[in-house]
């Protein structure tokens, strides 16, 4: 059983990223989690041949894994406002 507290270290450790997607991302220059964390959903979607919504989820997970500040998704912000 995977440790939920363990931070992803490689692209394929991110939820939604398997070997095939990781390979396409690396070929496009996304070599680590930080490079994904600062990318746009359209660029990631085009590189990995996936939908922009899937790419956005990968980017959100990369931002959380990279621990680049207090990143919150739009959904999380909306929930706080309720």
BALUMZA-339329 format. One record per residue: residue number from 1; residue in one letter; x, y, z of N, C-alpha, C in turn. Coordinates in Angstrom, 1 decimal, always signed. Example, Ala and Ser with C-alpha at 12.3 -4.5 7.8 and 13.67 -1.06 7.14 Angstrom:
BEGIN
ATOM 1 A +13.2 -5.7 +7.8 +12.3 -4.5 +7.8 +13.2 -3.3 +7.8
ATOM 2 S +12.8 -2.2 +7.1 +13.7 -1.1 +7.1 +12.9 +0.0 +7.9
This chain:
BEGIN
ATOM 1 X +0.8 -1.2 +0.0 +0.0 +0.0 +0.0 +0.9 +1.2 +0.0
ATOM 2 X +0.7 +2.2 -0.9 +1.5 +3.4 -1.0 +1.3 +4.3 +0.2
ATOM 3 X +2.4 +5.0 +0.6 +2.4 +5.9 +1.7 +1.8 +7.2 +1.2
ATOM 4 X +0.6 +7.6 +1.7 +0.0 +8.9 +1.3 +0.7 +10.1 +1.7
ATOM 5 X +1.6 +10.0 +2.7 +2.4 +11.1 +3.2 +3.7 +11.3 +2.4
ATOM 6 X +4.0 +10.4 +1.6 +5.2 +10.4 +0.8 +5.0 +11.4 -0.3
ATOM 7 X +5.9 +12.3 -0.5 +5.9 +13.3 -1.6 +6.4 +12.7 -2.9
ATOM 8 X +5.8 +12.9 -4.0 +6.3 +12.4 -5.3 +7.6 +13.0 -5.6
ATOM 9 X +8.5 +12.2 -6.1 +9.9 +12.8 -6.4 +10.1 +12.8 -7.9
ATOM 10 X +9.5 +11.9 -8.6 +9.6 +11.8 -10.1 +8.3 +12.0 -10.7
ATOM 11 X +8.3 +12.4 -12.0 +7.1 +12.7 -12.7 +6.1 +11.5 -12.6
ATOM 12 X +6.5 +10.3 -12.8 +5.6 +9.2 -12.8 +5.0 +8.9 -11.4
ATOM 13 X +5.5 +9.6 -10.4 +5.0 +9.4 -9.0 +3.7 +10.3 -8.8
ATOM 14 X +3.5 +11.2 -9.8 +2.3 +12.1 -9.6 +1.1 +11.3 -10.0
ATOM 15 X +0.0 +11.6 -9.3 -1.3 +10.9 -9.7 -1.7 +11.3 -11.1
ATOM 16 X -2.1 +10.3 -11.9 -2.5 +10.6 -13.3 -1.4 +10.5 -14.3
ATOM 17 X -0.2 +10.2 -13.9 +1.0 +10.2 -14.8 +1.5 +8.8 -14.8
ATOM 18 X +1.4 +8.1 -15.9 +1.9 +6.7 -16.0 +3.2 +6.8 -16.9
ATOM 19 X +3.7 +5.7 -17.2 +5.0 +5.7 -17.9 +4.9 +6.3 -19.3
ATOM 20 X +3.8 +6.1 -20.0 +3.7 +6.7 -21.4 +3.6 +8.2 -21.3
ATOM 21 X +2.8 +8.7 -20.4 +2.7 +10.2 -20.3 +4.0 +10.8 -19.8
ATOM 22 X +4.6 +10.1 -18.9 +5.9 +10.6 -18.4 +7.0 +10.7 -19.5
ATOM 23 X +7.0 +9.7 -20.3 +7.9 +9.6 -21.4 +7.7 +10.8 -22.4
ATOM 24 X +6.4 +11.1 -22.7 +6.1 +12.2 -23.6 +6.4 +13.5 -23.0
ATOM 25 X +6.2 +13.7 -21.7 +6.5 +14.9 -21.0 +8.0 +15.1 -21.0
ATOM 26 X +8.8 +14.1 -20.8 +10.3 +14.2 -20.8 +10.8 +14.6 -22.1
ATOM 27 X +10.2 +14.0 -23.2 +10.6 +14.3 -24.5 +10.3 +15.8 -24.9
ATOM 28 X +9.3 +16.3 -24.2 +9.0 +17.7 -24.5 +9.7 +18.7 -23.6
ATOM 29 X +10.6 +18.1 -22.7 +11.4 +19.0 -21.8 +11.0 +19.1 -20.4
ATOM 30 X +9.9 +18.5 -20.0 +9.4 +18.5 -18.6 +10.1 +17.3 -17.9
ATOM 31 X +11.3 +17.7 -17.4 +12.2 +16.6 -16.8 +12.0 +16.4 -15.3
ATOM 32 X +11.3 +17.3 -14.6 +11.1 +17.1 -13.2 +9.8 +17.7 -12.8
ATOM 33 X +9.4 +17.5 -11.5 +8.2 +18.0 -11.0 +8.1 +19.5 -11.1
ATOM 34 X +9.2 +20.2 -10.8 +9.1 +21.7 -10.8 +8.8 +22.2 -12.2
ATOM 35 X +9.4 +21.6 -13.2 +9.1 +22.1 -14.6 +7.6 +21.9 -14.9
ATOM 36 X +6.9 +20.9 -14.4 +5.5 +20.7 -14.6 +4.7 +21.7 -13.7
ATOM 37 X +5.2 +22.0 -12.5 +4.5 +22.9 -11.6 +4.4 +24.3 -12.1
ATOM 38 X +5.3 +24.7 -13.0 +5.2 +26.1 -13.5 +4.8 +26.1 -15.0
ATOM 39 X +4.3 +25.0 -15.5 +3.8 +24.9 -16.9 +2.4 +25.3 -17.0
ATOM 40 X +1.9 +25.6 -18.2 +0.5 +25.9 -18.5 -0.2 +24.6 -18.9
ATOM 41 X -1.5 +24.5 -18.6 -2.2 +23.3 -18.9 -2.2 +23.0 -20.4
ATOM 42 X -2.3 +24.0 -21.2 -2.3 +23.8 -22.7 -1.0 +23.2 -23.2
ATOM 43 X +0.2 +23.7 -22.7 +1.5 +23.2 -23.1 +1.6 +21.8 -22.7
ATOM 44 X +1.2 +21.4 -21.4 +1.4 +20.1 -20.9 +0.4 +19.2 -21.7
ATOM 45 X -0.8 +19.6 -22.0 -1.7 +18.8 -22.8 -1.2 +18.5 -24.1
ATOM 46 X -0.7 +19.5 -24.8 -0.1 +19.3 -26.1 +1.1 +18.4 -26.1
ATOM 47 X +1.9 +18.5 -25.1 +3.1 +17.7 -25.0 +2.8 +16.2 -24.8
ATOM 48 X +1.8 +16.0 -23.9 +1.5 +14.6 -23.5 +0.3 +14.0 -24.3
ATOM 49 X -0.3 +14.8 -25.2 -1.4 +14.4 -26.0 -2.6 +13.9 -25.1
ATOM 50 X -2.9 +14.8 -24.1 -4.0 +14.6 -23.1 -4.8 +15.8 -23.1
ATOM 51 X -6.0 +15.7 -22.5 -6.9 +16.9 -22.4 -6.3 +17.9 -21.4
ATOM 52 X -6.8 +19.2 -21.6 -6.3 +20.2 -20.7 -6.8 +20.1 -19.3
ATOM 53 X -7.9 +19.5 -19.1 -8.4 +19.2 -17.7 -7.5 +18.2 -17.0
ATOM 54 X -7.1 +17.2 -17.7 -6.2 +16.2 -17.1 -4.8 +16.9 -16.8
ATOM 55 X -4.4 +17.7 -17.8 -3.1 +18.4 -17.6 -3.1 +19.3 -16.4
ATOM 56 X -4.3 +20.0 -16.2 -4.4 +20.9 -15.1 -4.3 +20.2 -13.8
ATOM 57 X -4.9 +19.0 -13.7 -4.8 +18.2 -12.5 -3.4 +17.7 -12.2
ATOM 58 X -2.7 +17.4 -13.3 -1.3 +17.0 -13.1 -0.5 +18.1 -12.6
ATOM 59 X -0.7 +19.3 -13.1 +0.0 +20.5 -12.7 -0.3 +20.9 -11.3
ATOM 60 X -1.6 +20.7 -10.9 -1.9 +21.0 -9.5 -1.2 +20.0 -8.5
ATOM 61 X -1.2 +18.8 -8.9 -0.4 +17.8 -8.1 +1.1 +18.1 -8.1
ATOM 62 X +1.6 +18.5 -9.2 +3.0 +18.9 -9.2 +3.3 +20.1 -8.3
ATOM 63 X +2.4 +21.0 -8.3 +2.6 +22.2 -7.5 +2.6 +21.8 -6.0
ATOM 64 X +1.7 +20.9 -5.7 +1.6 +20.5 -4.3 +2.8 +19.7 -3.9
ATOM 65 X +3.3 +18.8 -4.8 +4.5 +18.0 -4.6 +5.7 +18.9 -4.5
ATOM 66 X +5.8 +19.9 -5.3 +7.0 +20.8 -5.3 +7.0 +21.7 -4.1
ATOM 67 X +5.8 +21.8 -3.4 +5.7 +22.6 -2.2 +6.2 +24.1 -2.5
ATOM 68 X +5.6 +24.7 -3.5 +6.0 +26.0 -3.9 +5.0 +27.0 -3.3
ATOM 69 X +4.9 +27.1 -2.0 +4.1 +28.1 -1.4 +2.8 +27.5 -1.0
ATOM 70 X +1.8 +28.3 -0.8 +0.5 +27.8 -0.3 -0.4 +27.8 -1.5
ATOM 71 X -0.1 +26.9 -2.5 -1.0 +26.8 -3.7 -2.3 +26.2 -3.3
ATOM 72 X -3.4 +26.8 -3.8 -4.7 +26.3 -3.6 -5.4 +26.3 -5.0
ATOM 73 X -6.1 +25.2 -5.3 -6.8 +25.2 -6.5 -8.1 +26.1 -6.4
ATOM 74 X -8.7 +26.4 -7.6 -9.9 +27.2 -7.6 -11.0 +26.6 -6.8
ATOM 75 X -11.1 +25.3 -6.9 -12.1 +24.5 -6.2 -11.9 +24.7 -4.7
ATOM 76 X -10.7 +24.7 -4.2 -10.4 +24.8 -2.8 -10.8 +26.2 -2.3
ATOM 77 X -10.5 +27.2 -3.1 -10.8 +28.6 -2.7 -12.3 +28.8 -2.7
ATOM 78 X -13.1 +28.2 -3.7 -14.5 +28.3 -3.7 -15.1 +27.6 -2.4
ATOM 79 X -14.6 +26.5 -2.0 -15.0 +25.8 -0.8 -14.9 +26.7 +0.4
ATOM 80 X -13.8 +27.4 +0.5 -13.5 +28.3 +1.7 -14.5 +29.4 +1.7
ATOM 81 X -14.9 +29.8 +0.5 -15.9 +31.0 +0.5 -17.3 +30.6 +0.9
ATOM 82 X -17.6 +29.3 +1.0 -19.0 +28.9 +1.3 -19.3 +29.0 +2.7
